[in-house]
Amino acid sequence: MATENKNLSEYDKNTIPNAKDFRFGIVVSEWNETITEGLYNGAFDALIDCEVPAQQIIRWNVPGSFELIYGAKKMLQTQNVDAVIVIGCVIQGETKHFDFVCEGVTQGIKDLNVQTDIPVIFCVLTDNNMQQSIDRSGGVHGNKGTEAAIAAIKMAYIRQQASIAHAYNQPLLTSGALQIEDSPKKIENE
């Protein structure tokens, strides 16, 4: 598995943009609550560690992972957030229900990212058993919620910098970290 050689909770604060002025939404599924609470705690703690004030973090609960799509959509429409993190956990059972829920949630979150200008970060565990979910929600592999929070900060920053570039009518951005220069200059093709 991809997480076996990586700790999901590790990040280098020196590589993360300043997040103190960003506002984040977190939509949390109540299904598999022990796991989703662990993921939420990882996300919340990472945002706080990166200097996001607690009052700039909005949490909404929804009944299950499938409802994350609607919850995120309404949060995007009604709250002034820079990014939304959706947190859920779907564990393989004996029926195909797992496949339908995982596919639907994945496609729904993808659609929100395509249709809106605010990033929606996917933090939905889709594991074969409860132990795999425990391992990824604060267990031996770290916390996927922490990883999602860092992704949310980076995506909020990209959105901010792209908006600044657009405002200055500067369509060409440098590769790597987005940077804005004071005076736009023409970049010639090599």
N, C-alpha and C positions, 0 to 999 in steps of 0.2 A: 504494500500500500504506500501511497505517496507520503503519508505522515510518519511512517516508521523511521525515517532517517532525519526527521526534522521535529523540533519542539515548537509547537504552534504558538507558544507564549513568549518566545524570544523575539526581541526587536531592539534596534539601536536607535535611541532617541535622537542621536546626531543626524540621522538620515530622514527624520520625520519633520514636515513643515510645522511651523507654529500653529497651534490649533485653538488658542485661547479665545479667538473671536468667532469661531464656528459654532453652529447650533446643529445638534444631531437628534434624529428620531430613532427609536428602537422599538420595533414591533415584535412581541414575544408570544409564541404559541404556548397555550396552557397544557397541551397534550405532551406527555412525557416530561412533566414539570420538573422533576429532579434534574434532568439533563438541561432543559432550557434555562432553568434558573442558574445553573453553573455557567452556561454560555453567556447569559446576561451579565453575571457578575464579572466574568472575564472582560467583556466589552466595556462595561461601565468603569471598572478599575483602570483599564488601559487609557480610556478617554480622560479620566481624572489625572492619571499619571502624566499625560501629555498636556496638562494644564487647561483642559476644558472645564469651565465652572459647572458644578452639578446642576444649577438652574438652567443651563443651556442643553440639557439632555432630557428629552421627552420620552417617556415609556408608555406604550399602549399594549394591552394584552388582547389576544384573540383566541378563540376556542381551540383551533388546530392549525396545522401547517398550511392546509389549503386556504385558510382565511387570511394568511399573511399577505396575499396579493391585494385583497380589498383593503385591509388595514393600512398597508403601505401606500396604496393609491389615495386613500382619504387623508393620510398624513401629509402626502405631497401636496394635496389640494388645499389643505386647511392650516397647515403649520408652516412657519417660515424657517425651514431647515436647509442645511447645506448638503446633507446626505442622510439616508435612512439605512439602517441595518435591520434585516429580517432574520429572526432567530427561531429555528424549529428543529424538530427531531422526528424522523420517520424510520422505524425499525422494521426490517423484513418480517413478514408473518407468513402464514400458510396460504394466503390468497394473492391474487394479482393486484389487490388494492394498493399495495406498496408501490408498484410500478406506475399506476395511474396517478397517485398523489405526487410522487417524485417528479414525474414528467410534467404534470400540470403546474406545480409550484415553480419548477425550473423555467418553463416557458413563460409563465405569468410574470416572474421577476425580470426575465429577459425583455419582455414586452414593455414593462415600465421603464427600463433603461433606454429603450429605443424611442419611446413615445414622449418622455419628459426630459427636462434638462437637469434634473437632480439625480445623482447616482444612488442606486439602490444596491446595497451590498448583501450578497447571498451567504447567510450563515445557517444553513439547514443541513444537519447531519442526516445522511442516508446510509445507515449502517445495517449490517447483517444481524447484529445481536446487541443486547443492552451493554455488554462489556465493551464493545467497540465505541459506543457512545460515551460511556463513562471515561474511557481512555482519552477521548477528544474534548471533554468538557471540564477539564481540570485534572485529568488523570495522567498516566504515564507519557502521553503524547503532548501534554500541555492543554491549551484551551483555544479552540477555534474561535470563540468569541473575542479573545484578545487579538487574534490575527484579523478578524473582521473589522474591529475598531481601527486598527492601523491602516487597513485598506480604505476605510471610510475617510479618515483624515487625509490620506494621499489623494483620494478622488475629489474631495471637497476642494483641496488646493488646486488640483488640475482645473476644475470647473472655474474657480476664482481667477486663475491666471489666464485661462482661455478667454474669459469675459473681458479682462483688462486688455488683452491683445486685440480683441475685436473692437473695443471702445476706441483704441488708438489706431484702428484701421491697419493693423500690423498682422497680415495673414501668415507670415512665415515665423515660426517659432524654432528655437534651436532644439536639437535632439537632446535626449536625456532629460534632465530636470527642466521644466518650463521656466524660462527667464524672460523678463520684460526689460528692454532697454529704454532709457529716457527719451532718446530721439531715434525714431525708426530709420533704418538705413536699408538701402536696396541690396539684396543678396543676389549676386550673379551666379548662374550655373557654371560649374567647372567644366 
